[in-house]
Amino acid sequence: ANLISFRSLPEDSSIANVLSSLGDNSLWLIGEWLAANLLPNGTWVGSLSEIESNKGYWLTVNEDTDFSVTSESLSDINMGYNLHSGANLISYPSGEDTPIGPAIPDTEGFNGIIGEGEAASVVNGGWVGSLTYFEPNKGYWFKVEEDMDDFQYQYDSNDGLSRGFVSHLQLVKNYNQSTEQAFYFIEEIEDIEEGDIVTAYCNNELVGSREWIGSYTDIPAMGVDGSEFTHNYCEIGSIPTFKVEKTDGEVFELDGDISAWESNGLFMVSSLGIKQVLPEQYSLSNAYPNPFNPTTTINFAIPTDSKVSIAVYNLQGREVVSLANGNYDAGYHNVIWNADTHSSGVYFVKMIAGEFISTQKL
């Protein structure tokens, strides 16, 4: 799925004519509330029949290909757009990259802007996110709070950014692009470092990833759009799972207050923490140190909330001390035995949790 717009259109702007060079490589073309599908016989059908220069479109193709449209005229870069409250799928008419800040210096009334696998949102009157510039021949979803008449992009030649030095964020794209997408702007993640990769999953399928570049990094989450490329992706009401892959390859699952997925959603997440991974079974780990004098630490794990009893016995089988006797939450725990009041020698520590029983020598 490619989110595009057309700076140049021939006099015959029908889908069949404009997309003719793609042949049967086309699958469908989707606009805002309109769509067209290419039948096996080469006929386009659907509510979308004509392509307009002020609109954006999702063009889905079977294989990577070069695609161009030839025309004797270009769109007016100063054209106006009448935006309605909600999401508007529009074009970008300029032939040059334009940083999003100078292009839309007044953020009043904007919720955010969504591109193909990238997005920007408004925080404290400024733009944040991976979408840092508008690109020729791309389409964009503009999300606004109320109707805006005659919106125009601004092209400030004195914006202080040379066209050759516009910073393009390198996107991590190891998932399939969907026409249905949402973005989670995360302000803070526990123990995160720049260069770490944040990934999103739905139904155990990778649906988005992004390199962490600081507060309000936006993590994409692709949704089911009916194509074979997005099977098992997010659906309305899904809660994505987020993970962090550290630069050393270690992976942690994240936990926090995460909004339910919806198409074209822009969600703010204040913070995510590292989720404690629960043990799969009961266990009593080897005490450390052992031998010891006079203290040792005894670690144990329980996969579910359980009543746990841990006691130390002497060689005669008499209990000399109880280290644990109560309810514990699922997870990893430890107790410390200070044996300075007991004579040197051999002892046994015994753990009982439900039907689990384990003993080791100290």
C-alpha positions as CSV (number, residue, x, y, z in Angstrom):
1,A,0.0,0.0,0.0
2,N,1.4,3.4,-1.1
3,L,0.0,6.7,0.1
4,I,0.4,9.0,-2.9
5,S,-0.9,12.1,-4.7
6,F,-0.6,13.4,-8.2
7,R,1.1,16.7,-9.0
8,S,0.5,16.1,-12.7
9,L,-2.7,14.7,-14.3
10,P,-3.6,14.3,-18.0
11,E,-6.8,15.7,-19.4
12,D,-8.3,12.3,-19.1
13,S,-8.0,11.7,-15.4
14,S,-9.9,8.5,-15.2
15,I,-8.3,5.7,-13.1
16,A,-8.1,3.5,-16.2
17,N,-6.1,6.1,-18.1
18,V,-3.9,7.4,-15.3
19,L,-3.0,3.9,-14.0
20,S,-2.8,2.2,-17.4
21,S,1.0,1.8,-17.3
22,L,0.7,-0.4,-14.2
23,G,-1.4,-3.0,-16.0
24,D,-2.5,-5.9,-13.8
25,N,0.1,-5.0,-11.2
26,S,-2.6,-2.7,-9.6
27,L,-4.9,-4.1,-7.0
28,W,-7.0,-1.2,-5.8
29,L,-7.1,2.6,-5.4
30,I,-8.6,4.0,-2.2
31,G,-9.5,7.6,-1.6
32,E,-11.4,9.3,1.3
33,W,-14.7,7.3,1.4
34,L,-14.2,6.2,-2.2
35,A,-12.5,3.1,-3.7
36,A,-11.9,1.2,-6.9
37,N,-10.9,-2.3,-7.6
38,L,-9.3,-3.8,-10.7
39,L,-11.1,-6.9,-11.9
40,P,-9.2,-9.8,-13.6
41,N,-10.6,-8.7,-17.0
42,G,-8.8,-5.3,-16.6
43,T,-11.9,-3.3,-15.7
44,W,-11.9,-0.8,-12.8
45,V,-15.1,-0.9,-10.7
46,G,-16.2,1.0,-7.6
47,S,-17.3,4.4,-6.4
48,L,-14.0,6.0,-7.3
49,S,-13.6,6.8,-11.1
50,E,-11.7,10.1,-11.5
51,I,-8.4,11.1,-9.9
52,E,-8.2,14.7,-8.5
53,S,-5.0,16.7,-8.0
54,N,-6.1,17.9,-4.5
55,K,-6.8,14.4,-3.1
56,G,-4.5,11.7,-1.7
57,Y,-4.9,8.0,-2.5
58,W,-3.8,4.6,-1.3
59,L,-2.5,2.7,-4.3
60,T,-1.9,-1.0,-3.7
61,V,0.2,-3.0,-6.1
62,N,1.4,-6.6,-6.3
63,E,5.1,-5.9,-6.9
64,D,7.6,-3.1,-6.5
65,T,7.6,-1.0,-9.7
66,D,8.4,2.4,-11.1
67,F,5.3,4.5,-11.9
68,S,5.0,7.8,-13.6
69,V,2.2,10.0,-15.0
70,T,2.9,12.3,-17.9
71,S,1.0,15.6,-18.4
72,E,1.5,19.0,-19.9
73,S,0.4,20.8,-16.7
74,L,1.3,20.8,-13.0
75,S,-0.9,21.4,-10.0
76,D,-1.0,24.9,-8.5
77,I,1.3,24.7,-5.4
78,N,-0.8,27.5,-3.8
79,M,-4.1,25.6,-4.2
80,G,-6.5,25.8,-1.3
81,Y,-8.0,22.9,0.6
82,N,-11.4,22.9,2.3
83,L,-10.9,20.6,5.3
84,H,-13.8,19.2,7.3
85,S,-13.6,18.2,11.0
86,G,-12.0,14.8,11.3
87,A,-9.6,13.1,8.9
88,N,-9.0,14.5,5.4
89,L,-7.0,12.6,2.8
90,I,-5.3,15.3,0.6
91,S,-2.4,15.9,-1.7
92,Y,0.9,17.7,-1.4
93,P,1.3,19.9,-4.6
94,S,4.9,21.1,-4.3
95,G,7.8,19.5,-6.2
96,E,10.2,20.1,-3.2
97,D,10.5,18.7,0.3
98,T,9.1,21.1,2.8
99,P,9.7,20.8,6.6
100,I,6.4,20.4,8.4
101,G,7.0,23.3,10.8
102,P,7.4,26.0,8.2
103,A,4.7,24.4,6.0
104,I,2.1,24.6,8.8
105,P,3.4,27.3,11.3
106,D,0.0,27.7,12.9
107,T,-1.0,24.4,14.6
108,E,-4.3,25.7,16.0
109,G,-7.1,23.4,15.2
110,F,-4.8,20.5,14.2
111,N,-4.8,17.1,15.9
112,G,-2.1,15.7,13.7
113,I,-1.0,14.5,10.3
114,I,-0.5,11.0,9.1
115,G,1.6,9.8,6.2
116,E,2.7,6.4,4.9
117,G,4.0,4.7,8.1
118,E,4.8,8.1,9.7
119,A,2.9,10.7,11.7
120,A,3.1,14.0,13.5
121,S,1.1,15.4,16.3
122,V,0.8,18.7,18.1
123,V,2.3,19.0,21.6
124,N,2.5,22.4,23.3
125,G,1.9,24.2,20.0
126,G,4.7,22.4,18.2
127,W,5.0,19.3,16.0
128,V,6.4,16.0,17.2
129,G,6.8,12.6,15.6
130,S,8.5,10.9,12.7
131,L,6.8,13.0,10.0
132,T,9.2,15.9,9.7
133,Y,8.7,17.1,6.1
134,F,6.2,16.9,3.3
135,E,7.4,15.0,0.2
136,P,6.4,15.4,-3.5
137,N,3.9,12.9,-4.8
138,K,2.8,11.7,-1.4
139,G,-0.6,11.9,0.2
140,Y,-1.4,12.8,3.8
141,W,-4.2,12.5,6.3
142,F,-4.9,15.9,7.9
143,K,-6.8,15.5,11.2
144,V,-8.4,18.7,12.3
145,E,-10.8,19.6,15.1
146,E,-13.2,21.8,13.0
147,D,-13.8,22.8,9.4
148,M,-11.1,24.9,7.8
149,D,-11.8,26.7,4.6
150,D,-9.0,27.4,2.0
151,F,-6.1,25.8,3.9
152,Q,-2.8,26.4,2.1
153,Y,0.7,25.0,2.6
154,Q,3.3,27.6,3.4
155,Y,6.6,27.7,1.5
156,D,9.1,29.9,3.4
157,S,12.4,30.2,1.5
158,N,13.9,31.7,4.6
159,D,13.1,28.8,6.9
160,G,16.9,28.3,7.5
161,L,16.9,24.8,6.2
162,S,18.8,24.1,3.0
163,R,16.9,21.7,0.8
164,G,20.1,19.6,0.7
165,F,20.1,19.3,4.5
166,V,16.6,18.4,5.4
167,S,16.8,15.7,8.1
168,H,15.0,12.6,6.9
169,L,14.3,10.1,9.7
170,Q,15.4,6.6,8.7
171,L,12.2,4.5,9.2
172,V,12.5,0.9,10.4
173,K,10.1,-0.9,8.0
174,N,10.1,-4.7,8.6
175,Y,6.3,-5.0,8.5
176,N,3.7,-4.7,5.7
177,Q,2.3,-1.2,5.1
178,S,-1.5,-1.2,5.5
179,T,-4.1,1.3,4.4
180,E,-5.4,1.1,8.0
181,Q,-2.8,2.5,10.5
182,A,-2.6,4.2,13.9
183,F,0.3,5.8,15.8
184,Y,1.2,5.8,19.5
185,F,3.3,8.8,20.6
186,I,5.2,7.6,23.6
187,E,6.7,10.3,25.9
188,E,8.8,8.0,28.1
189,I,10.0,4.4,28.3
190,E,11.8,2.9,31.3
191,D,15.5,2.4,30.7
192,I,15.2,3.4,27.0
193,E,18.2,4.6,25.1
194,E,18.4,6.3,21.7
195,G,19.0,3.7,19.0
196,D,16.8,1.1,20.7
197,I,14.1,-0.3,18.6
198,V,10.5,-0.1,19.8
199,T,8.1,-2.7,18.2
200,A,4.3,-3.1,18.2
201,Y,2.4,-6.4,17.9
202,C,-1.2,-7.5,17.5
203,N,-2.1,-11.2,17.6
204,N,1.7,-11.9,17.9
205,E,2.2,-10.4,14.5
206,L,4.7,-7.5,14.1
207,V,2.6,-4.5,13.0
208,G,5.1,-1.6,13.4
209,S,8.5,-0.6,14.6
210,R,10.5,2.6,15.1
211,E,14.0,3.6,16.3
212,W,13.7,5.5,19.6
213,I,14.8,9.1,19.0
214,G,13.5,10.6,22.3
215,S,10.2,11.8,23.8
216,Y,7.1,11.5,21.6
217,T,8.6,9.0,19.3
218,D,5.6,7.7,17.3
219,I,5.3,3.9,17.0
220,P,3.1,2.8,14.0
221,A,0.6,0.0,14.4
222,M,-0.8,-1.4,11.2
223,G,-4.4,-2.7,11.0
224,V,-6.3,-5.3,8.9
225,D,-7.3,-3.8,5.5
226,G,-8.7,-6.9,3.9
227,S,-5.5,-7.8,2.0
228,E,-3.4,-10.9,2.4
229,F,-0.5,-8.7,3.5
230,T,-2.2,-7.6,6.8
231,H,-3.7,-10.9,8.0
232,N,-3.9,-10.9,11.9
233,Y,-3.0,-7.2,12.1
234,C,-4.8,-4.9,14.6
235,E,-8.5,-4.5,14.5
236,I,-10.8,-2.0,16.2
237,G,-10.6,-2.5,19.9
238,S,-7.3,-4.4,19.8
239,I,-4.7,-3.4,22.4
240,P,-1.2,-3.5,20.8
241,T,1.7,-5.1,22.7
242,F,4.9,-3.0,22.7
243,K,8.5,-4.3,23.1
244,V,12.0,-2.8,23.2
245,E,14.9,-4.4,21.5
246,K,18.1,-3.1,23.0
247,T,21.2,-2.5,21.0
248,D,22.8,-5.7,22.5
249,G,19.8,-7.7,21.2
250,E,18.0,-8.1,24.6
251,V,14.2,-7.8,24.3
252,F,11.8,-6.5,26.9
253,E,8.0,-6.4,26.8
254,L,6.5,-3.1,27.9
255,D,3.5,-2.4,30.1
256,G,1.4,0.7,30.7
257,D,-1.9,2.5,29.8
258,I,-2.3,1.8,26.1
259,S,-5.4,3.0,24.2
260,A,-7.4,0.6,22.0
261,W,-6.5,0.6,18.3
262,E,-8.6,2.5,15.7
263,S,-7.8,3.4,12.1
264,N,-6.1,6.8,11.7
265,G,-5.8,7.0,15.5
266,L,-3.2,9.3,17.1
267,F,-2.7,8.3,20.7
268,M,-0.5,9.9,23.4
269,V,1.1,7.5,25.9
270,S,2.7,9.2,28.9
271,S,5.0,6.3,29.9
272,L,5.7,2.6,29.5
273,G,7.6,0.4,31.9
274,I,9.4,-2.9,31.5
275,K,6.9,-5.7,32.1
276,Q,7.9,-8.3,34.6
277,V,8.1,-11.7,32.8
278,L,6.4,-14.3,34.9
279,P,8.1,-17.7,35.5
280,E,6.5,-20.6,33.7
281,Q,6.9,-23.0,36.7
282,Y,7.6,-23.2,40.4
283,S,11.3,-23.3,41.3
284,L,13.7,-23.1,44.2
285,S,17.1,-21.8,43.0
286,N,20.4,-22.7,44.6
287,A,21.2,-20.6,47.6
288,Y,24.0,-18.1,47.2
289,P,26.6,-18.2,48.7
290,N,26.7,-21.8,49.7
291,P,28.6,-22.6,51.9
292,F,28.0,-19.4,53.7
293,N,28.8,-17.5,56.9
294,P,26.6,-16.2,58.3
295,T,24.0,-15.2,55.6
296,T,22.7,-16.6,52.4
297,T,20.0,-15.7,49.9
298,I,17.4,-18.1,48.7
299,N,15.6,-17.3,45.5
300,F,12.3,-18.8,44.4
301,A,9.8,-18.4,41.6
302,I,6.0,-19.0,41.4
303,P,4.0,-18.7,38.1
304,T,0.7,-17.8,39.9
305,D,-0.3,-16.1,43.2
306,S,0.4,-18.8,45.8
307,K,0.8,-19.5,49.5
308,V,4.5,-20.3,50.0
309,S,6.2,-21.9,53.0
310,I,10.0,-21.9,53.2
311,A,11.6,-23.4,56.3
312,V,15.1,-24.6,57.4
313,Y,15.6,-27.9,59.1
314,N,18.6,-29.5,60.9
315,L,20.0,-33.0,60.3
316,Q,17.6,-34.4,62.9
317,G,14.6,-33.0,60.8
318,R,13.6,-30.4,63.3
319,E,12.6,-27.0,62.0
320,V,15.0,-24.3,63.2
321,V,13.6,-21.3,61.4
322,S,10.7,-20.3,59.1
323,L,11.8,-17.9,56.3
324,A,8.4,-17.6,54.5
325,N,4.9,-18.5,55.4
326,G,2.3,-16.5,53.5
327,N,0.8,-15.5,50.2
328,Y,3.0,-14.2,47.4
329,D,2.2,-12.7,44.1
330,A,3.3,-14.5,40.9
331,G,6.9,-13.7,40.0
332,Y,10.4,-13.9,41.4
333,H,11.2,-13.5,45.1
334,N,14.0,-14.1,47.6
335,V,14.5,-14.6,51.3
336,I,17.7,-14.2,53.4
337,W,18.7,-16.5,56.2
338,N,21.0,-15.0,58.8
339,A,22.3,-18.0,60.7
340,D,24.6,-16.2,63.1
341,T,22.7,-17.7,66.1
342,H,23.0,-21.3,64.8
343,S,25.9,-23.7,65.0
344,S,28.0,-24.4,62.0
345,G,26.9,-27.5,60.1
346,V,24.6,-28.9,57.4
347,Y,21.0,-27.8,57.1
348,F,18.2,-28.3,54.6
349,V,15.8,-25.7,53.2
350,K,12.4,-26.9,52.1
351,M,9.9,-25.0,49.9
352,I,6.2,-25.9,49.7
353,A,3.8,-24.1,47.3
354,G,0.6,-26.0,46.5
355,E,1.7,-29.4,45.2
356,F,5.3,-28.2,44.6
357,I,7.9,-29.4,47.1
358,S,11.6,-28.8,46.8
359,T,14.5,-29.3,49.2
360,Q,18.2,-28.4,49.0
361,K,21.2,-28.7,51.3
362,L,22.8,-25.7,53.0
